[in-house]
Protein backbone atom coordinates (compact mmCIF):
# COMPACT_ATOMS: atom_id res chain seq x y z
CA UNK A 1 0.00 0.00 0.00
CA UNK A 2 2.89 2.37 0.76
CA UNK A 3 4.24 1.82 -2.76
CA UNK A 4 0.93 2.88 -4.31
CA UNK A 5 0.81 5.99 -2.12
CA UNK A 6 4.37 6.90 -3.10
CA UNK A 7 3.63 6.43 -6.81
CA UNK A 8 0.50 8.57 -6.50
CA UNK A 9 2.47 11.33 -4.76
CA UNK A 10 5.19 11.24 -7.45
CA UNK A 11 2.54 11.47 -10.18
CA UNK A 12 0.85 14.46 -8.51
CA UNK A 13 4.11 16.34 -8.02
CA UNK A 14 5.16 15.61 -11.60
CA UNK A 15 1.83 16.82 -13.02
CA UNK A 16 1.89 20.00 -10.93
CA UNK A 17 5.46 20.78 -12.01
CA UNK A 18 4.58 20.25 -15.69
CA UNK A 19 1.45 22.44 -15.53
CA UNK A 20 3.25 25.28 -13.77
CA UNK A 21 5.82 25.43 -16.60
CA UNK A 22 3.21 26.44 -19.18
CA UNK A 23 2.33 30.03 -20.09
CA UNK A 24 -1.37 30.63 -19.52
CA UNK A 25 -3.37 33.73 -20.41
CA UNK A 26 -3.32 36.15 -17.47
CA UNK A 27 -5.27 39.05 -18.98
CA UNK A 28 -5.81 40.79 -22.31
CA UNK A 29 -6.67 44.11 -23.97
CA UNK A 30 -9.35 44.20 -25.22
CA UNK A 31 -10.62 42.09 -22.37
CA UNK A 32 -11.81 38.53 -22.85
CA UNK A 33 -15.51 38.67 -23.81
CA UNK A 34 -15.56 42.48 -23.68
CA UNK A 35 -17.74 44.89 -25.65
CA UNK A 36 -15.92 48.11 -26.47
CA UNK A 37 -16.87 51.40 -28.13
CA UNK A 38 -13.43 52.34 -29.42
CA UNK A 39 -11.70 49.85 -31.75
CA UNK A 40 -8.25 48.81 -30.52
CA UNK A 41 -5.12 49.56 -32.51
CA UNK A 42 -3.44 46.47 -31.11
CA UNK A 43 -4.25 43.26 -29.27
CA UNK A 44 -2.23 42.73 -26.08
CA UNK A 45 -2.14 39.48 -24.15
CA UNK A 46 -0.22 38.99 -20.91
CA UNK A 47 0.79 35.46 -19.92
CA UNK A 48 1.84 33.85 -16.66
CA UNK A 49 5.33 33.04 -17.98
CA UNK A 50 7.89 34.68 -20.26
CA UNK A 51 7.43 33.78 -23.92
CA UNK A 52 9.61 32.45 -26.70
CA UNK A 53 9.27 35.16 -29.40
CA UNK A 54 9.86 32.93 -32.42
CA UNK A 55 7.04 30.51 -31.58
CA UNK A 56 4.32 32.61 -29.88
CA UNK A 57 1.61 34.14 -32.05
CA UNK A 58 -1.76 35.93 -32.15
CA UNK A 59 -4.27 35.74 -34.99
CA UNK A 60 -7.30 38.07 -35.21
CA UNK A 61 -10.33 36.79 -37.13
CA UNK A 62 -13.52 38.59 -38.18
CA UNK A 63 -17.05 37.18 -37.79
CA UNK A 64 -16.56 35.13 -40.97
CA UNK A 65 -13.40 33.53 -39.50
CA UNK A 66 -11.22 35.39 -41.99
CA UNK A 67 -7.88 36.83 -40.81
CA UNK A 68 -8.04 40.58 -40.24
CA UNK A 69 -4.31 41.21 -40.58
CA UNK A 70 -1.18 39.53 -41.85
CA UNK A 71 0.91 41.22 -39.17
CA UNK A 72 2.99 39.05 -36.88
CA UNK A 73 2.72 39.35 -33.13
CA UNK A 74 5.77 40.41 -31.17
CA UNK A 75 6.90 39.79 -27.63
CA UNK A 76 7.35 43.10 -25.80
CA UNK A 77 11.02 43.98 -25.29
CA UNK A 78 10.42 45.32 -21.76
CA UNK A 79 7.93 42.64 -20.66
CA UNK A 80 8.63 39.17 -22.11
CA UNK A 81 5.27 37.90 -20.81
CA UNK A 82 3.39 40.34 -23.12
CA UNK A 83 2.46 39.41 -26.69
CA UNK A 84 1.29 42.26 -28.97
CA UNK A 85 -0.38 42.37 -32.39
CA UNK A 86 -0.94 45.62 -34.33
CA UNK A 87 -4.31 45.66 -36.09
CA UNK A 88 -5.86 47.92 -38.73
CA UNK A 89 -8.93 50.06 -38.06
CA UNK A 90 -11.66 47.61 -37.02
CA UNK A 91 -15.29 47.96 -38.03
CA UNK A 92 -18.08 47.28 -35.57
CA UNK A 93 -18.63 43.56 -35.09
CA UNK A 94 -17.49 40.48 -33.23
CA UNK A 95 -13.85 39.36 -33.43
CA UNK A 96 -12.05 36.24 -32.32
CA UNK A 97 -8.49 36.23 -31.02
CA UNK A 98 -6.57 32.96 -31.35
CA UNK A 99 -3.23 32.65 -29.61
CA UNK A 100 -0.37 30.24 -29.22
CA UNK A 101 2.11 30.79 -26.43
CA UNK A 102 5.39 28.95 -26.08
CA UNK A 103 7.12 29.65 -22.79
CA UNK A 104 10.89 30.01 -22.68
CA UNK A 105 11.11 26.45 -21.35
CA UNK A 106 9.33 25.26 -24.57
CA UNK A 107 5.90 24.34 -23.14
CA UNK A 108 3.08 25.34 -25.52
CA UNK A 109 -0.48 26.42 -24.76
CA UNK A 110 -3.20 27.60 -27.15
CA UNK A 111 -6.45 29.41 -26.66
CA UNK A 112 -9.00 31.82 -28.00
CA UNK A 113 -11.39 34.50 -26.88
CA UNK A 114 -13.80 36.96 -28.44
CA UNK A 115 -14.56 40.64 -28.11
CA UNK A 116 -17.07 42.94 -29.78
CA UNK A 117 -16.61 46.43 -31.19
CA UNK A 118 -19.88 48.40 -30.89
CA UNK A 119 -21.04 50.91 -33.44
CA UNK A 120 -19.83 54.39 -32.56
CA UNK A 121 -22.47 56.45 -30.77
CA UNK A 122 -23.91 59.36 -32.70
CA UNK A 123 -24.02 62.71 -30.98
C-alpha positions as CSV (number, residue, x, y, z in Angstrom):
1,X,0.0,0.0,0.0
2,X,2.9,2.4,0.8
3,X,4.2,1.8,-2.8
4,X,0.9,2.9,-4.3
5,X,0.8,6.0,-2.1
6,X,4.4,6.9,-3.1
7,X,3.6,6.4,-6.8
8,X,0.5,8.6,-6.5
9,X,2.5,11.3,-4.8
10,X,5.2,11.2,-7.4
11,X,2.5,11.5,-10.2
12,X,0.8,14.5,-8.5
13,X,4.1,16.3,-8.0
14,X,5.2,15.6,-11.6
15,X,1.8,16.8,-13.0
16,X,1.9,20.0,-10.9
17,X,5.5,20.8,-12.0
18,X,4.6,20.2,-15.7
19,X,1.5,22.4,-15.5
20,X,3.3,25.3,-13.8
21,X,5.8,25.4,-16.6
22,X,3.2,26.4,-19.2
23,X,2.3,30.0,-20.1
24,X,-1.4,30.6,-19.5
25,X,-3.4,33.7,-20.4
26,X,-3.3,36.1,-17.5
27,X,-5.3,39.0,-19.0
28,X,-5.8,40.8,-22.3
29,X,-6.7,44.1,-24.0
30,X,-9.3,44.2,-25.2
31,X,-10.6,42.1,-22.4
32,X,-11.8,38.5,-22.9
33,X,-15.5,38.7,-23.8
34,X,-15.6,42.5,-23.7
35,X,-17.7,44.9,-25.7
36,X,-15.9,48.1,-26.5
37,X,-16.9,51.4,-28.1
38,X,-13.4,52.3,-29.4
39,X,-11.7,49.9,-31.7
40,X,-8.2,48.8,-30.5
41,X,-5.1,49.6,-32.5
42,X,-3.4,46.5,-31.1
43,X,-4.3,43.3,-29.3
44,X,-2.2,42.7,-26.1
45,X,-2.1,39.5,-24.2
46,X,-0.2,39.0,-20.9
47,X,0.8,35.5,-19.9
48,X,1.8,33.9,-16.7
49,X,5.3,33.0,-18.0
50,X,7.9,34.7,-20.3
51,X,7.4,33.8,-23.9
52,X,9.6,32.4,-26.7
53,X,9.3,35.2,-29.4
54,X,9.9,32.9,-32.4
55,X,7.0,30.5,-31.6
56,X,4.3,32.6,-29.9
57,X,1.6,34.1,-32.0
58,X,-1.8,35.9,-32.2
59,X,-4.3,35.7,-35.0
60,X,-7.3,38.1,-35.2
61,X,-10.3,36.8,-37.1
62,X,-13.5,38.6,-38.2
63,X,-17.0,37.2,-37.8
64,X,-16.6,35.1,-41.0
65,X,-13.4,33.5,-39.5
66,X,-11.2,35.4,-42.0
67,X,-7.9,36.8,-40.8
68,X,-8.0,40.6,-40.2
69,X,-4.3,41.2,-40.6
70,X,-1.2,39.5,-41.8
71,X,0.9,41.2,-39.2
72,X,3.0,39.1,-36.9
73,X,2.7,39.3,-33.1
74,X,5.8,40.4,-31.2
75,X,6.9,39.8,-27.6
76,X,7.4,43.1,-25.8
77,X,11.0,44.0,-25.3
78,X,10.4,45.3,-21.8
79,X,7.9,42.6,-20.7
80,X,8.6,39.2,-22.1
81,X,5.3,37.9,-20.8
82,X,3.4,40.3,-23.1
83,X,2.5,39.4,-26.7
84,X,1.3,42.3,-29.0
85,X,-0.4,42.4,-32.4
86,X,-0.9,45.6,-34.3
87,X,-4.3,45.7,-36.1
88,X,-5.9,47.9,-38.7
89,X,-8.9,50.1,-38.1
90,X,-11.7,47.6,-37.0
91,X,-15.3,48.0,-38.0
92,X,-18.1,47.3,-35.6
93,X,-18.6,43.6,-35.1
94,X,-17.5,40.5,-33.2
95,X,-13.9,39.4,-33.4
96,X,-12.0,36.2,-32.3
97,X,-8.5,36.2,-31.0
98,X,-6.6,33.0,-31.3
99,X,-3.2,32.7,-29.6
100,X,-0.4,30.2,-29.2
101,X,2.1,30.8,-26.4
102,X,5.4,28.9,-26.1
103,X,7.1,29.6,-22.8
104,X,10.9,30.0,-22.7
105,X,11.1,26.4,-21.4
106,X,9.3,25.3,-24.6
107,X,5.9,24.3,-23.1
108,X,3.1,25.3,-25.5
109,X,-0.5,26.4,-24.8
110,X,-3.2,27.6,-27.2
111,X,-6.5,29.4,-26.7
112,X,-9.0,31.8,-28.0
113,X,-11.4,34.5,-26.9
114,X,-13.8,37.0,-28.4
115,X,-14.6,40.6,-28.1
116,X,-17.1,42.9,-29.8
117,X,-16.6,46.4,-31.2
118,X,-19.9,48.4,-30.9
119,X,-21.0,50.9,-33.4
120,X,-19.8,54.4,-32.6
121,X,-22.5,56.5,-30.8
122,X,-23.9,59.4,-32.7
123,X,-24.0,62.7,-31.0
